[in-house]
Amino acid sequence: MSPATSDTCAAFHALHEQGCFILPNPWDVGSARFLQSLGFKALATTSSGMAWSQGCRDGAAGLDAVLAHLRTLVAATDLPLNADFENGYAADADEVARHVRLAAQTGVAGLSIEDATGNPADPLYPVDEAVARLQAARHAIDQAGTGTLLVGRAENFIVGRPDLDDAIARLRAYAQAGADCLYAPGIRTREQIAAVVAAVAPKPVNLLVGWSSELSLQDIASLGVRRVSVGGALARTAWAGFMQAAQALAQGRFDTAFAQAASGDQLNKLFASGR
């Protein structure tokens, strides 16, 4: 492990110790470099954004493609990068450990393991199995010696099982299993957020804000959240702009198709230095 990577992981851990920071989700090199130019302190990948950029549905990308994507984004930015590593792309705990070790070796500063199975009929792993998978990820990171921050995710609200009590029980179990940060994507209300933060304290909590919300960053910070990510929301917003422009173009509406287009000169200046 290079000193630069060690320093990056240490800086990422430090961000979780106090305050609240925004962790935006790029999906390619250009979006990562633009976000870095805005002064964000860290970035996170998005499985959905990456998949859509390859013409695939979310979850369809394989392990090799994801590892290559992580290496590409790590090389594209000086900022700590958190990997959306889904459920480890693994059938069992031993495979989770092998794959997490490979992910840690890409240079990511953090990675998340979720408890979703990918099976709509049975969307969540039983808690004991999910804990074993998290423990395997923890062991793999410790053996690798990379210092990669481990995020445990309870997917209840994403997979159509919005049971807050169960999500909290899972997050507590994941915290005990060695997760450094906890995450229940899909919770939205002040009450839900406060309950999750209190349940896993003093460990930090990630909040997903992937939709319009009345909560400000100050509101979210006051609830005790340490970091805010946006998942595929930036990618979805970019796709919306592209789709609207392409639909206008298909209709021959040259007066409106490119009204919101960024300046080529602006983009060339942004990317002139590479990094």
Buried (B, 14 or more C-beta within 10 A) or exposed (E): BEEEBBEBBEBBBEBBEEEBBBBBBBBBBEBBBBBBEEEBBBBBBBBBBBBBBEEBEBEEBEBEBBBEBBBBBBEBBEBBBBBBBBBBBBEEBEBBBBBBBBBBBBBBBBBBBBBBBEEEEEBBBEBEBBBBBBBBBBBBBEEBEBBBBBBBBBBBBBBEBBEBEBBBBBBBBBBBBBBBBBBBBBBBEBEBBBBBBEBBEEBBBBBBBBEEEEBEEEEBBEBBBBBBBBBBBBBBEBBEEEEBBEEBEEEEEEEEBEEEEEEEEEEEEBBEEEE
